[in-house]
Amino acid sequence: MQSFDESKIEYADFAFERGKVVCYGLLNNAGGTTTVLNFPSVKLAEKFRVAFLRDRNFQIMQNAAQVICLADYDTVMRKSDKDPRVRYLNYNRDFMMGTLTHLS
């Protein structure tokens, strides 16, 4: 392997039922998109997944309090837009535009 390019990252956070959720959007060079939602508890992650991610047309995986969606952030959050349990705090496509190396 001669070169290695890392994925670009987007950052967002929101409150769900008064618990802060930190999200990272990863976009790889081949065009694949992943959104990682980090909840403060497993119970809150499960409640969000059941309320807003059922019957969606992208793959969803849950690993304890983390929900991984194979879709962009806007698509993942579409069903929760007008729900009073979700309060948007910050979303910035430019905030962490860099590579995963910048996180370490």
C-alpha positions in Angstrom: 0.0 0.0 0.0 1.6 3.2 -1.1 -0.8 5.8 0.3 -3.6 6.0 2.8 -6.4 8.5 2.9 -8.7 8.7 5.8 -12.4 9.5 5.9 -13.8 13.0 6.4 -15.9 13.6 9.5 -18.9 15.7 10.3 -20.1 16.5 13.8 -23.5 16.9 15.4 -25.2 16.7 18.7 -28.7 16.8 20.0 -30.7 16.1 23.1 -33.2 13.2 23.2 -35.4 13.0 26.2 -32.9 15.4 28.0 -29.9 13.2 27.3 -27.1 14.5 25.1 -26.4 12.5 22.0 -23.1 13.0 20.2 -23.0 12.1 16.5 -20.2 11.6 13.9 -20.8 11.3 10.2 -18.1 9.5 8.2 -17.8 9.8 4.5 -15.3 7.6 2.7 -13.6 8.2 -0.6 -15.7 5.5 -2.3 -18.9 7.4 -1.5 -20.1 5.3 1.5 -21.7 7.2 4.4 -22.0 6.2 8.0 -23.6 8.0 11.0 -22.6 7.0 14.5 -25.0 8.1 17.3 -23.5 7.9 20.8 -26.2 7.9 23.5 -25.7 8.4 27.3 -27.3 5.0 28.0 -28.3 1.8 26.3 -32.0 2.4 27.2 -32.0 5.7 25.5 -30.4 4.3 22.4 -33.0 1.6 22.2 -35.8 4.1 22.7 -34.5 6.2 19.8 -34.0 3.3 17.6 -37.5 2.0 18.1 -39.1 5.4 17.8 -37.3 6.7 14.7 -35.3 4.0 13.0 -37.7 1.2 12.5 -38.7 0.3 8.9 -36.0 2.4 7.4 -34.2 1.6 4.1 -30.7 1.5 5.5 -28.8 -0.9 7.8 -28.8 -0.1 11.5 -26.6 -1.7 14.1 -26.6 -1.2 17.8 -23.6 -1.8 20.0 -24.7 -1.0 23.6 -25.3 2.8 23.8 -24.0 3.4 20.3 -26.2 3.2 17.1 -24.5 2.9 13.8 -26.5 3.8 10.6 -25.3 3.2 7.1 -26.8 6.5 5.9 -26.1 10.2 6.1 -27.1 12.3 9.2 -29.9 14.1 7.4 -31.5 10.8 6.4 -31.1 9.3 9.8 -32.7 12.2 11.6 -35.6 12.8 9.0 -38.3 11.1 11.1 -37.4 12.9 14.3 -37.5 16.4 12.9 -40.8 17.6 14.5 -40.7 15.3 17.6 -40.7 17.3 20.9 -38.4 14.7 22.5 -35.6 15.8 20.1 -33.9 19.1 20.6 -31.1 20.0 18.1 -28.1 21.5 19.7 -25.3 21.7 17.1 -24.7 20.5 13.6 -21.7 21.7 11.7 -20.4 20.1 8.5 -17.2 22.1 8.7 -16.5 21.6 12.4 -14.5 18.5 12.1 -13.7 18.3 8.4 -10.4 16.5 8.6 -9.4 13.0 9.1 -9.7 10.4 11.9 -6.1 11.1 12.8 -7.1 14.5 14.2 -9.2 12.7 16.9 -6.2 11.0 18.6 
